[in-house]
């Protein structure tokens, strides 16, 4: 088949490790012709170009600046995304008849580009649903459903509904996602929605105790404590206030230590907390290069997942996979609507508590300071990953609709 993948991720090769690049390699392994549109922002001064590697063709499409810029420029750039993607398809892939179009949320802003290829080529369309927008923005108070501010919400909601309408199949991250989408979008046929989870092509990660010791020394992290690591986006969805509360509440705990690594809109809030209170049981590092972060994270003991307690949508963070890949137990503290805690506890590779329940969190921290328990949970995490969350699993779910 000829497969088109539309993404806002900036990459020039599918040899990188990640939930999308790993999945794309499965298509190439199975002999499909793969076409990708991966944008590059104007600030990088790289003109649009086509990278042709025989079975994989990546169109590096120059778009406006959507990151590290002001709101006005970001807004204009976001509004022009659809037309730029559509023009890129017409100019570079005009003679290609696609059989399948894959795309992920965000963004809902590629709806017209997807619809164009679907109509032109009679292609099947598959949405990889990773983010339920704009409802998630409403949960966090960023958008409003009433008053003058509701106009923005209604515009985005209209685009979301149209995206669902042109999607032949919608792959959700978990069962709770499936139920949510069907409940709030009754016009979507039930048979069009399925679980197609976040997944990776697992690599073997093994770090000796001596290596872990050296890595912790390098970053001035205690070698005699159980280290809980949180890595990734530090934004409003993560409920940073409760993360700060957890660090404060465990300051006198002699067994545990918290390592926070990442970037995002709430990084400044965390940085102020660390500068002002100077907690002795935690360290904050700004975002590291991917390989450096992986090495550091793998020298820790437990992976942390935080989600804001206000969420009514069932988020399922992909950072779970990197913890599982490293055979690490997971401690998740989230809202009550996601089923990530249910998956973690049923898979016997970690624990869950409701965000905001400090005493419950503290008890689980103490429980996970047991080394023998951690080793067993970590072993289960790796096994669960290999049995449920590999990119091959996701590929087979998608292709099941074409192999009948």
MOZI-V780812 format. One record per pair of residues at least 12 apart in sequence whose ideal C-beta (glycine too) atoms are under 7 Angstrom apart, sorted by the first residue. I is the first residue (numbers start at 1). J is the second residue. Records with the same first field share a line. If there is no record, write none. Layout:
I: J ; J
This chain:
1: 32 ; 99 ; 100 ; 402
2: 33 ; 35 ; 96 ; 97 ; 98 ; 99
3: 27 ; 32 ; 33 ; 34 ; 35 ; 99 ; 100 ; 102
4: 35 ; 98 ; 101 ; 117
5: 24 ; 34 ; 36 ; 102
6: 37 ; 85 ; 101 ; 103 ; 110 ; 113 ; 114
7: 20 ; 36 ; 38 ; 104
8: 39 ; 107
9: 38
10: 38 ; 39 ; 40
11: 38
12: 51 ; 58 ; 60
14: 56
17: 200 ; 203
19: 198 ; 199 ; 200 ; 318
20: 104
22: 200 ; 201 ; 391
23: 199 ; 391 ; 394 ; 395
24: 36
25: 201
26: 391 ; 392 ; 395
27: 395
28: 55 ; 56
33: 55
34: 55 ; 56
35: 57 ; 93 ; 96
36: 58 ; 59
37: 59 ; 61 ; 85 ; 88
38: 58 ; 60
39: 61 ; 63
40: 60 ; 62
41: 63 ; 65 ; 66 ; 67
42: 62 ; 63 ; 64 ; 65
43: 65
46: 60 ; 62
47: 62
48: 60 ; 61 ; 62
50: 92
59: 88 ; 92
61: 84 ; 85 ; 88
63: 77 ; 81 ; 84
64: 76 ; 77 ; 80
65: 77
66: 78
78: 109
81: 107 ; 109 ; 110
82: 109 ; 110 ; 111 ; 112 ; 113
85: 110 ; 113
86: 112 ; 113 ; 116
89: 113 ; 116 ; 117
97: 121
98: 117 ; 121 ; 123
99: 123 ; 124
100: 123 ; 124 ; 126
101: 114 ; 117 ; 118 ; 123 ; 125
102: 126 ; 128
103: 127 ; 128
104: 128 ; 130
105: 127 ; 129 ; 130 ; 131 ; 133
106: 131 ; 133
108: 133 ; 156 ; 159 ; 160 ; 163
109: 159
111: 159 ; 162 ; 163 ; 166
114: 166
115: 166
118: 166
124: 168
125: 166 ; 167 ; 168
126: 167 ; 168 ; 169 ; 171 ; 398
127: 163 ; 167 ; 170 ; 171
128: 171 ; 196
129: 170 ; 171 ; 172 ; 177 ; 181
130: 173
132: 180 ; 313
133: 156 ; 160
134: 153 ; 156 ; 157 ; 160
135: 313
136: 311 ; 313
138: 153
139: 310 ; 311 ; 312 ; 313
140: 236 ; 237 ; 308 ; 310
164: 185 ; 188
168: 192
169: 192 ; 194 ; 401
170: 192 ; 193
171: 194 ; 196 ; 397 ; 398
172: 193 ; 194 ; 195 ; 196
173: 197 ; 198 ; 316
174: 195 ; 197 ; 314 ; 316 ; 339 ; 343
175: 195 ; 339
176: 314 ; 337 ; 338 ; 339
177: 314 ; 316
178: 193 ; 194 ; 195
180: 313 ; 314
181: 193
194: 397
196: 394 ; 397 ; 398
197: 389 ; 394
198: 316 ; 318 ; 321 ; 389
199: 389 ; 390 ; 391 ; 393 ; 394
200: 321 ; 325 ; 389 ; 390 ; 391
201: 390 ; 391
202: 325 ; 385 ; 386 ; 390
203: 325
205: 298 ; 325 ; 326
207: 298 ; 299
212: 299
215: 295 ; 296 ; 299
216: 299
219: 296
221: 257 ; 259 ; 283
222: 257
225: 255 ; 256 ; 257
226: 255 ; 256 ; 301 ; 302 ; 368 ; 369
227: 257 ; 259 ; 300 ; 301
228: 256 ; 258 ; 301 ; 302 ; 304 ; 331
229: 259 ; 297 ; 300 ; 303 ; 304
230: 260 ; 304 ; 306
231: 261 ; 262 ; 293 ; 297 ; 319
232: 262 ; 319
233: 262 ; 264
234: 262 ; 263 ; 264 ; 266 ; 267 ; 270
235: 264 ; 265 ; 266
236: 265 ; 266 ; 308
237: 307 ; 308 ; 315
238: 266 ; 306 ; 307 ; 308
239: 306 ; 307 ; 308 ; 309 ; 355
240: 266 ; 269 ; 270
242: 306 ; 333 ; 355 ; 356
243: 306
244: 273
245: 358
246: 361
247: 279 ; 281 ; 282
249: 358 ; 362
250: 281 ; 362 ; 365
251: 279 ; 280 ; 281
253: 281 ; 365
255: 369
256: 281 ; 365 ; 369
257: 281 ; 282
258: 281 ; 282
259: 283 ; 300
260: 282 ; 284
261: 285 ; 288 ; 293 ; 296
262: 287
263: 286 ; 287
267: 286
270: 284
271: 284
297: 322 ; 326
298: 326
301: 328 ; 374
302: 328 ; 329 ; 331 ; 368 ; 374
303: 323 ; 328 ; 330
304: 331
305: 317 ; 319 ; 320 ; 330 ; 332 ; 334 ; 340
306: 333
307: 334 ; 335 ; 338 ; 355
308: 335 ; 355
309: 335 ; 355 ; 356
310: 335
311: 335 ; 337 ; 338
312: 337
313: 337
314: 337 ; 338 ; 339
315: 338
316: 338 ; 340
320: 340
321: 385 ; 389
323: 381
324: 349 ; 381 ; 382 ; 384 ; 385
325: 385
327: 378 ; 379 ; 381 ; 382
328: 378 ; 381
329: 349 ; 350 ; 368 ; 374 ; 377 ; 378 ; 381
330: 344 ; 349 ; 350 ; 381
331: 350 ; 351 ; 364 ; 368
332: 344 ; 350 ; 352
333: 353 ; 355 ; 361
334: 355
335: 355
336: 354
347: 380 ; 384
348: 377 ; 380
349: 377 ; 380 ; 381 ; 384
350: 377 ; 381
351: 364
